Every structure is written in structure tokens, then in C-alpha cells.
Amino acid sequence: MKHLLIFIVGKTENQLIEEQRNSNEGSHEILINNTMRHLRSNNKDWKTFNTDINQLKKLRVEADYSNLSIDSEKGRKSLALSDNVLKILR
């Protein structure tokens, strides 16, 4: 997402940092929200991007911070979601 925002949209890294400073959002939220706005303004599949990236984020939080077992089904789901997100970004 950062690559897309910098090299395609034309934002600078400093602009992204400044946006984060001026908001209550973390760096990932800034990247997700900017990417979603870009996709939406270019009539791309922003709804699927939004759904998939947030499901992927939820699975990552579960894997990193909860005491849950990550089985092969959740692993496959994560891979499928990330593939979908990459297709949209490309």
C-alpha cells in the first residue's frame, strides 16, 4: 500500500507521517484509508479491498496477540485474503 501511495498516487513519506501525527490513527490505518480513497476515486473494487484488508488485519491481530491456535484453515483464509488484496492493488 505504501508503495502504491508513494509511486502511483504521488504522496511523500513525509505527508503520510504528517497525516498520522494529525490524526488519532496508526500508520496502518493511514495506509488503508488512503489506499481505499484512491481505489474509490478510480472506480476500483474498494469495497472488496476494505472487507478483505480488515478481515486480514483481524486474523493478524488474533495470531499476534491472542492465545488462540491458528489452524490450517485460518492460514489458508489469510493467504486467500492477501492474494485478493494484491490483485486489487495491482
MOPAC internal coordinates of N, CA, C and O (Angstrom, degrees):
PM7 1SCF
backbone

  N    0.0000 0     0.00 0     0.00 0    0    0    0
  C    1.4340 1     0.00 0     0.00 0    1    0    0
  C    1.5236 1   110.20 1     0.00 0    2    1    0
  O    1.2310 1   120.65 1   137.87 1    3    2    1
  N    1.3112 1   116.36 1   -42.13 1    3    2    1
  C    1.4632 1   119.89 1  -179.16 1    5    3    2
  C    1.5255 1   110.44 1   -62.90 1    6    5    3
  O    1.2310 1   120.32 1   138.49 1    7    6    5
  N    1.3199 1   116.98 1   -41.51 1    7    6    5
  C    1.4568 1   121.78 1   178.15 1    9    7    6
  C    1.5318 1   110.04 1   -59.59 1   10    9    7
  O    1.2310 1   120.46 1   133.67 1   11   10    9
  N    1.3087 1   116.72 1   -46.33 1   11   10    9
  C    1.4618 1   122.20 1   179.30 1   13   11   10
  C    1.5276 1   110.52 1   -59.77 1   14   13   11
  O    1.2310 1   120.48 1   133.35 1   15   14   13
  N    1.3148 1   116.68 1   -46.65 1   15   14   13
  C    1.4625 1   120.86 1  -177.60 1   17   15   14
  C    1.5219 1   112.38 1   -65.61 1   18   17   15
  O    1.2310 1   120.38 1   142.73 1   19   18   17
  N    1.3167 1   116.87 1   -37.27 1   19   18   17
  C    1.4638 1   119.91 1  -177.98 1   21   19   18
  C    1.5261 1   111.49 1   -80.40 1   22   21   19
  O    1.2310 1   119.99 1   131.88 1   23   22   21
  N    1.3298 1   117.63 1   -48.12 1   23   22   21
  C    1.4618 1   120.25 1  -171.79 1   25   23   22
  C    1.5287 1   114.58 1   -91.81 1   26   25   23
  O    1.2310 1   119.66 1   158.29 1   27   26   25
  N    1.3121 1   118.26 1   -21.71 1   27   26   25
  C    1.4677 1   120.47 1   179.76 1   29   27   26
  C    1.5274 1   110.74 1  -104.55 1   30   29   27
  O    1.2310 1   120.50 1   130.61 1   31   30   29
  N    1.3065 1   116.66 1   -49.39 1   31   30   29
  C    1.4669 1   121.07 1  -177.70 1   33   31   30
  C    1.5239 1   110.84 1   -76.83 1   34   33   31
  O    1.2310 1   120.18 1   146.52 1   35   34   33
  N    1.3313 1   117.27 1   -33.48 1   35   34   33
  C    1.4528 1   121.01 1   177.88 1   37   35   34
  C    1.5182 1   114.81 1    96.75 1   38   37   35
  O    1.2310 1   120.42 1  -166.11 1   39   38   37
  N    1.3327 1   116.81 1    13.89 1   39   38   37
  C    1.4662 1   119.42 1   175.19 1   41   39   38
  C    1.5273 1   108.25 1   -75.76 1   42   41   39
  O    1.2310 1   121.46 1   -23.97 1   43   42   41
  N    1.3165 1   114.82 1   156.03 1   43   42   41
  C    1.4583 1   118.93 1   174.58 1   45   43   42
  C    1.5245 1   108.56 1  -101.50 1   46   45   43
  O    1.2310 1   121.37 1   -18.13 1   47   46   45
  N    1.3036 1   114.98 1   161.87 1   47   46   45
  C    1.4607 1   119.34 1   177.26 1   49   47   46
  C    1.5320 1   109.97 1   -62.08 1   50   49   47
  O    1.2310 1   120.59 1   142.89 1   51   50   49
  N    1.3215 1   116.48 1   -37.11 1   51   50   49
  C    1.4614 1   120.05 1   178.18 1   53   51   50
  C    1.5267 1   112.01 1   -64.13 1   54   53   51
  O    1.2310 1   119.94 1   143.30 1   55   54   53
  N    1.3298 1   117.72 1   -36.70 1   55   54   53
  C    1.4606 1   120.42 1   176.96 1   57   55   54
  C    1.5276 1   110.66 1   -63.12 1   58   57   55
  O    1.2310 1   120.65 1   137.94 1   59   58   57
  N    1.3210 1   116.35 1   -42.06 1   59   58   57
  C    1.4631 1   120.33 1   179.34 1   61   59   58
  C    1.5269 1   110.79 1   -65.50 1   62   61   59
  O    1.2310 1   120.36 1   139.03 1   63   62   61
  N    1.3157 1   116.91 1   -40.97 1   63   62   61
  C    1.4683 1   121.36 1   177.95 1   65   63   62
  C    1.5263 1   109.88 1   -63.38 1   66   65   63
  O    1.2310 1   120.90 1   136.70 1   67   66   65
  N    1.3269 1   115.89 1   -43.30 1   67   66   65
  C    1.4660 1   120.60 1  -179.75 1   69   67   66
  C    1.5304 1   110.96 1   -64.43 1   70   69   67
  O    1.2310 1   120.10 1   139.47 1   71   70   69
  N    1.3305 1   117.42 1   -40.53 1   71   70   69
  C    1.4626 1   120.58 1   176.30 1   73   71   70
  C    1.5242 1   111.15 1   -58.75 1   74   73   71
  O    1.2310 1   120.95 1   138.45 1   75   74   73
  N    1.3183 1   115.80 1   -41.55 1   75   74   73
  C    1.4610 1   120.12 1   179.60 1   77   75   74
  C    1.5324 1   110.49 1   -65.31 1   78   77   75
  O    1.2310 1   120.52 1   137.25 1   79   78   77
  N    1.3187 1   116.61 1   -42.75 1   79   78   77
  C    1.4671 1   120.88 1   179.00 1   81   79   78
  C    1.5283 1   111.97 1   -60.94 1   82   81   79
  O    1.2310 1   120.86 1   142.58 1   83   82   81
  N    1.3278 1   115.96 1   -37.42 1   83   82   81
  C    1.4580 1   121.24 1  -175.62 1   85   83   82
  C    1.5224 1   113.77 1   -87.41 1   86   85   83
  O    1.2310 1   120.08 1  -176.04 1   87   86   85
  N    1.3040 1   117.46 1     3.96 1   87   86   85
  C    1.4636 1   120.49 1  -179.36 1   89   87   86
  C    1.5292 1   109.59 1  -129.53 1   90   89   87
  O    1.2310 1   121.48 1    -5.26 1   91   90   89
  N    1.2959 1   114.78 1   174.74 1   91   90   89
  C    1.4651 1   120.40 1   175.07 1   93   91   90
  C    1.5226 1   110.71 1   -97.99 1   94   93   91
  O    1.2310 1   120.25 1  -160.32 1   95   94   93
  N    1.3158 1   117.12 1    19.68 1   95   94   93
  C    1.4582 1   121.85 1  -177.05 1   97   95   94
  C    1.5215 1   110.53 1  -101.22 1   98   97   95
  O    1.2310 1   121.47 1   -27.92 1   99   98   97
  N    1.3226 1   114.79 1   152.08 1   99   98   97
  C    1.4511 1   120.61 1   174.82 1  101   99   98
  C    1.5195 1   110.44 1   -82.49 1  102  101   99
  O    1.2310 1   121.05 1    -6.08 1  103  102  101
  N    1.3107 1   115.60 1   173.92 1  103  102  101
  C    1.4669 1   120.38 1  -177.04 1  105  103  102
  C    1.5223 1   112.01 1   -61.45 1  106  105  103
  O    1.2310 1   120.16 1   141.88 1  107  106  105
  N    1.3370 1   117.29 1   -38.12 1  107  106  105
  C    1.4626 1   119.38 1   179.82 1  109  107  106
  C    1.5228 1   111.27 1   -66.50 1  110  109  107
  O    1.2310 1   120.47 1   140.49 1  111  110  109
  N    1.3205 1   116.70 1   -39.51 1  111  110  109
  C    1.4649 1   120.37 1   178.49 1  113  111  110
  C    1.5254 1   111.13 1   -64.46 1  114  113  111
  O    1.2310 1   120.48 1   140.12 1  115  114  113
  N    1.3125 1   116.69 1   -39.88 1  115  114  113
  C    1.4640 1   120.66 1   177.46 1  117  115  114
  C    1.5296 1   109.86 1   -60.58 1  118  117  115
  O    1.2310 1   120.47 1   133.39 1  119  118  117
  N    1.3352 1   116.71 1   -46.61 1  119  118  117
  C    1.4620 1   120.57 1   179.81 1  121  119  118
  C    1.5200 1   111.51 1   -63.32 1  122  121  119
  O    1.2310 1   120.48 1   134.65 1  123  122  121
  N    1.3248 1   116.68 1   -45.35 1  123  122  121
  C    1.4670 1   120.95 1  -179.11 1  125  123  122
  C    1.5254 1   110.40 1   -63.09 1  126  125  123
  O    1.2310 1   120.00 1   131.88 1  127  126  125
  N    1.3215 1   117.60 1   -48.12 1  127  126  125
  C    1.4635 1   120.98 1  -177.12 1  129  127  126
  C    1.5261 1   112.46 1   -65.68 1  130  129  127
  O    1.2310 1   120.22 1   138.57 1  131  130  129
  N    1.3242 1   117.18 1   -41.43 1  131  130  129
  C    1.4655 1   120.14 1   176.93 1  133  131  130
  C    1.5192 1   111.60 1   -65.20 1  134  133  131
  O    1.2310 1   120.56 1   138.37 1  135  134  133
  N    1.3163 1   116.54 1   -41.63 1  135  134  133
  C    1.4592 1   120.72 1   178.88 1  137  135  134
  C    1.5180 1   110.23 1   -63.99 1  138  137  135
  O    1.2310 1   120.28 1   136.71 1  139  138  137
  N    1.3296 1   117.07 1   -43.29 1  139  138  137
  C    1.4547 1   120.81 1   179.78 1  141  139  138
  C    1.5333 1   110.55 1   -62.38 1  142  141  139
  O    1.2310 1   119.98 1   137.30 1  143  142  141
  N    1.3346 1   117.64 1   -42.70 1  143  142  141
  C    1.4734 1   120.37 1   177.72 1  145  143  142
  C    1.5210 1   111.16 1   -61.58 1  146  145  143
  O    1.2310 1   120.52 1   138.50 1  147  146  145
  N    1.3380 1   116.61 1   -41.50 1  147  146  145
  C    1.4710 1   120.08 1   178.39 1  149  147  146
  C    1.5248 1   110.70 1   -62.93 1  150  149  147
  O    1.2310 1   120.17 1   133.53 1  151  150  149
  N    1.3166 1   117.28 1   -46.47 1  151  150  149
  C    1.4609 1   120.66 1   179.96 1  153  151  150
  C    1.5263 1   110.57 1   -61.91 1  154  153  151
  O    1.2310 1   120.64 1   136.83 1  155  154  153
  N    1.3156 1   116.38 1   -43.17 1  155  154  153
  C    1.4641 1   121.30 1  -178.80 1  157  155  154
  C    1.5277 1   111.21 1   -63.25 1  158  157  155
  O    1.2310 1   120.43 1   136.34 1  159  158  157
  N    1.3277 1   116.78 1   -43.66 1  159  158  157
  C    1.4628 1   120.23 1  -178.35 1  161  159  158
  C    1.5250 1   112.45 1   -70.10 1  162  161  159
  O    1.2310 1   120.20 1   161.07 1  163  162  161
  N    1.3169 1   117.22 1   -18.93 1  163  162  161
  C    1.4694 1   121.69 1   178.89 1  165  163  162
  C    1.5243 1   112.43 1  -105.40 1  166  165  163
  O    1.2310 1   120.82 1  -161.76 1  167  166  165
  N    1.3203 1   116.05 1    18.24 1  167  166  165
  C    1.4615 1   123.00 1   177.82 1  169  167  166
  C    1.5210 1   112.97 1    54.10 1  170  169  167
  O    1.2310 1   120.98 1  -141.92 1  171  170  169
  N    1.3124 1   115.73 1    38.08 1  171  170  169
  C    1.4700 1   121.55 1   175.40 1  173  171  170
  C    1.5236 1   108.68 1   -93.87 1  174  173  171
  O    1.2310 1   120.78 1    -3.23 1  175  174  173
  N    1.3024 1   116.11 1   176.77 1  175  174  173
  C    1.4625 1   122.00 1  -174.52 1  177  175  174
  C    1.5268 1   111.32 1   -79.91 1  178  177  175
  O    1.2310 1   120.51 1  -112.95 1  179  178  177
  N    1.3307 1   116.62 1    67.05 1  179  178  177
  C    1.4597 1   121.41 1  -175.52 1  181  179  178
  C    1.5209 1   112.47 1   -70.55 1  182  181  179
  O    1.2310 1   119.57 1   151.04 1  183  182  181
  N    1.3361 1   118.42 1   -28.96 1  183  182  181
  C    1.4667 1   120.32 1  -179.57 1  185  183  182
  C    1.5271 1   110.68 1   -67.00 1  186  185  183
  O    1.2310 1   120.77 1   135.38 1  187  186  185
  N    1.3253 1   116.14 1   -44.62 1  187  186  185
  C    1.4670 1   119.62 1   177.78 1  189  187  186
  C    1.5178 1   110.11 1   -65.62 1  190  189  187
  O    1.2310 1   120.46 1   138.38 1  191  190  189
  N    1.3381 1   116.73 1   -41.62 1  191  190  189
  C    1.4640 1   120.31 1   177.08 1  193  191  190
  C    1.5207 1   109.87 1   -56.64 1  194  193  191
  O    1.2310 1   120.24 1   130.22 1  195  194  193
  N    1.3241 1   117.15 1   -49.78 1  195  194  193
  C    1.4598 1   121.97 1  -177.98 1  197  195  194
  C    1.5264 1   111.16 1   -59.51 1  198  197  195
  O    1.2310 1   120.29 1   132.98 1  199  198  197
  N    1.3119 1   117.06 1   -47.02 1  199  198  197
  C    1.4659 1   121.14 1   179.74 1  201  199  198
  C    1.5211 1   111.28 1   -62.29 1  202  201  199
  O    1.2310 1   120.74 1   130.18 1  203  202  201
  N    1.3276 1   116.19 1   -49.82 1  203  202  201
  C    1.4635 1   120.45 1  -175.80 1  205  203  202
  C    1.5219 1   112.62 1   -67.60 1  206  205  203
  O    1.2310 1   119.94 1   137.57 1  207  206  205
  N    1.3279 1   117.71 1   -42.43 1  207  206  205
  C    1.4642 1   119.43 1  -178.14 1  209  207  206
  C    1.5222 1   110.48 1   -66.77 1  210  209  207
  O    1.2310 1   119.83 1   144.22 1  211  210  209
  N    1.3299 1   117.93 1   -35.78 1  211  210  209
  C    1.4618 1   119.98 1   178.73 1  213  211  210
  C    1.5251 1   112.30 1   -73.14 1  214  213  211
  O    1.2310 1   119.64 1   145.37 1  215  214  213
  N    1.3273 1   118.29 1   -34.63 1  215  214  213
  C    1.4688 1   120.30 1   174.04 1  217  215  214
  C    1.5254 1   109.98 1   -66.27 1  218  217  215
  O    1.2310 1   120.73 1   138.51 1  219  218  217
  N    1.3199 1   116.21 1   -41.49 1  219  218  217
  C    1.4674 1   120.90 1   179.05 1  221  219  218
  C    1.5234 1   110.39 1   -63.75 1  222  221  219
  O    1.2310 1   120.56 1   138.76 1  223  222  221
  N    1.3130 1   116.53 1   -41.24 1  223  222  221
  C    1.4621 1   121.62 1   177.80 1  225  223  222
  C    1.5293 1   111.03 1   -62.07 1  226  225  223
  O    1.2310 1   120.78 1   137.43 1  227  226  225
  N    1.3298 1   116.11 1   -42.57 1  227  226  225
  C    1.4634 1   120.85 1   179.02 1  229  227  226
  C    1.5363 1   110.81 1   -62.33 1  230  229  227
  O    1.2310 1   120.41 1   136.58 1  231  230  229
  N    1.3221 1   116.82 1   -43.42 1  231  230  229
  C    1.4666 1   120.37 1   178.52 1  233  231  230
  C    1.5319 1   110.97 1   -64.15 1  234  233  231
  O    1.2310 1   120.22 1   141.80 1  235  234  233
  N    1.3291 1   117.19 1   -38.20 1  235  234  233
  C    1.4690 1   119.89 1   178.85 1  237  235  234
  C    1.5217 1   110.62 1   -65.58 1  238  237  235
  O    1.2310 1   120.35 1   138.39 1  239  238  237
  N    1.3201 1   116.94 1   -41.61 1  239  238  237
  C    1.4669 1   120.42 1   178.87 1  241  239  238
  C    1.5271 1   109.93 1   -62.99 1  242  241  239
  O    1.2310 1   120.25 1   137.48 1  243  242  241
  N    1.3334 1   117.13 1   -42.52 1  243  242  241
  C    1.4715 1   120.37 1   176.81 1  245  243  242
  C    1.5227 1   110.82 1   -59.36 1  246  245  243
  O    1.2310 1   120.88 1   134.43 1  247  246  245
  N    1.3253 1   115.93 1   -45.57 1  247  246  245
  C    1.4644 1   120.23 1  -177.37 1  249  247  246
  C    1.5289 1   111.86 1   -66.14 1  250  249  247
  O    1.2310 1   120.84 1   141.71 1  251  250  249
  N    1.3249 1   115.99 1   -38.29 1  251  250  249
  C    1.4677 1   120.09 1  -175.11 1  253  251  250
  C    1.5230 1   113.99 1   -83.35 1  254  253  251
  O    1.2310 1   120.14 1   144.82 1  255  254  253
  N    1.3314 1   117.34 1   -35.18 1  255  254  253
  C    1.4578 1   119.24 1  -167.32 1  257  255  254
  C    1.5221 1   116.41 1  -119.74 1  258  257  255
  O    1.2310 1   119.62 1   167.82 1  259  258  257
  N    1.3049 1   118.33 1   -12.18 1  259  258  257
  C    1.4595 1   118.51 1  -179.85 1  261  259  258
  C    1.5242 1   110.03 1  -105.36 1  262  261  259
  O    1.2310 1   121.68 1   -13.82 1  263  262  261
  N    1.2935 1   114.39 1   166.18 1  263  262  261
  C    1.4526 1   120.52 1  -178.25 1  265  263  262
  C    1.5300 1   110.13 1   -97.02 1  266  265  263
  O    1.2310 1   121.11 1  -141.72 1  267  266  265
  N    1.3367 1   115.48 1    38.28 1  267  266  265
  C    1.4590 1   121.27 1  -179.57 1  269  267  266
  C    1.5176 1   110.35 1   -97.14 1  270  269  267
  O    1.2310 1   121.73 1   -29.85 1  271  270  269
  N    1.3072 1   114.30 1   150.15 1  271  270  269
  C    1.4551 1   119.93 1   175.62 1  273  271  270
  C    1.5318 1   108.70 1   -81.67 1  274  273  271
  O    1.2310 1   120.78 1   -47.92 1  275  274  273
  N    1.3087 1   116.11 1   132.08 1  275  274  273
  C    1.4633 1   120.90 1   177.78 1  277  275  274
  C    1.5250 1   106.71 1   -98.01 1  278  277  275
  O    1.2310 1   121.44 1   -74.29 1  279  278  277
  N    1.3171 1   114.86 1   105.71 1  279  278  277
  C    1.4604 1   119.75 1  -177.71 1  281  279  278
  C    1.5302 1   110.91 1   -87.69 1  282  281  279
  O    1.2310 1   121.33 1    -2.61 1  283  282  281
  N    1.3208 1   115.05 1   177.39 1  283  282  281
  C    1.4680 1   119.76 1  -176.43 1  285  283  282
  C    1.5252 1   111.80 1   -64.56 1  286  285  283
  O    1.2310 1   119.72 1   150.32 1  287  286  285
  N    1.3188 1   118.14 1   -29.68 1  287  286  285
  C    1.4649 1   120.81 1   178.49 1  289  287  286
  C    1.5280 1   110.87 1   -64.63 1  290  289  287
  O    1.2310 1   120.29 1   134.73 1  291  290  289
  N    1.3242 1   117.06 1   -45.27 1  291  290  289
  C    1.4684 1   120.15 1   177.81 1  293  291  290
  C    1.5276 1   110.37 1   -66.38 1  294  293  291
  O    1.2310 1   120.59 1   145.17 1  295  294  293
  N    1.3213 1   116.47 1   -34.83 1  295  294  293
  C    1.4618 1   120.15 1   176.78 1  297  295  294
  C    1.5183 1   111.34 1   -64.10 1  298  297  295
  O    1.2310 1   120.33 1   134.82 1  299  298  297
  N    1.3322 1   116.98 1   -45.18 1  299  298  297
  C    1.4640 1   121.02 1   178.07 1  301  299  298
  C    1.5323 1   110.97 1   -63.97 1  302  301  299
  O    1.2310 1   120.85 1   140.61 1  303  302  301
  N    1.3259 1   115.97 1   -39.39 1  303  302  301
  C    1.4617 1   119.80 1   179.12 1  305  303  302
  C    1.5293 1   110.08 1   -63.33 1  306  305  303
  O    1.2310 1   120.32 1   137.27 1  307  306  305
  N    1.3137 1   116.99 1   -42.73 1  307  306  305
  C    1.4707 1   121.10 1   178.68 1  309  307  306
  C    1.5273 1   111.04 1   -61.13 1  310  309  307
  O    1.2310 1   120.70 1   136.45 1  311  310  309
  N    1.3281 1   116.26 1   -43.55 1  311  310  309
  C    1.4648 1   119.81 1   179.08 1  313  311  310
  C    1.5183 1   111.54 1   -63.77 1  314  313  311
  O    1.2310 1   120.19 1   137.82 1  315  314  313
  N    1.3304 1   117.25 1   -42.18 1  315  314  313
  C    1.4674 1   121.46 1   179.70 1  317  315  314
  C    1.5320 1   110.62 1   -64.41 1  318  317  315
  O    1.2310 1   120.81 1   137.18 1  319  318  317
  N    1.3294 1   116.05 1   -42.82 1  319  318  317
  C    1.4651 1   119.56 1   178.86 1  321  319  318
  C    1.5226 1   111.40 1   -63.30 1  322  321  319
  O    1.2310 1   120.70 1   136.53 1  323  322  321
  N    1.3250 1   116.27 1   -43.47 1  323  322  321
  C    1.4685 1   119.15 1  -179.24 1  325  323  322
  C    1.5308 1   110.88 1   -67.18 1  326  325  323
  O    1.2310 1   119.85 1   144.70 1  327  326  325
  N    1.3243 1   117.89 1   -35.30 1  327  326  325
  C    1.4714 1   120.75 1   175.65 1  329  327  326
  C    1.5251 1   110.48 1   -63.17 1  330  329  327
  O    1.2310 1   120.36 1   137.33 1  331  330  329
  N    1.3410 1   116.91 1   -42.67 1  331  330  329
  C    1.4616 1   120.52 1   178.91 1  333  331  330
  C    1.5304 1   111.30 1   -62.61 1  334  333  331
  O    1.2310 1   120.65 1   136.15 1  335  334  333
  N    1.3253 1   116.36 1   -43.85 1  335  334  333
  C    1.4593 1   121.14 1  -179.81 1  337  335  334
  C    1.5415 1   109.46 1   -62.03 1  338  337  335
  O    1.2310 1   120.60 1   135.16 1  339  338  337
  N    1.3307 1   116.47 1   -44.84 1  339  338  337
  C    1.4732 1   120.01 1   179.97 1  341  339  338
  C    1.5311 1   111.63 1   -61.56 1  342  341  339
  O    1.2310 1   120.24 1   139.64 1  343  342  341
  N    1.3285 1   117.14 1   -40.36 1  343  342  341
  C    1.4662 1   120.22 1   179.13 1  345  343  342
  C    1.5314 1   110.68 1   -61.55 1  346  345  343
  O    1.2310 1   120.53 1   138.98 1  347  346  345
  N    1.3044 1   116.59 1   -41.02 1  347  346  345
  C    1.4696 1   120.92 1   179.85 1  349  347  346
  C    1.5270 1   109.78 1   -66.83 1  350  349  347
  O    1.2310 1   120.47 1   136.65 1  351  350  349
  N    1.3244 1   116.71 1   -43.35 1  351  350  349
  C    1.4612 1   120.53 1  -178.16 1  353  351  350
  C    1.5221 1   112.01 1   -66.86 1  354  353  351
  O    1.2310 1   120.63 1   147.99 1  355  354  353
  N    1.3085 1   116.40 1   -32.01 1  355  354  353
  C    1.4788 1   119.82 1   179.78 1  357  355  354
  C    1.4952 1   109.78 1   -74.99 1  358  357  355
  O    1.2310 1   120.10 1   180.00 1  359  358  357

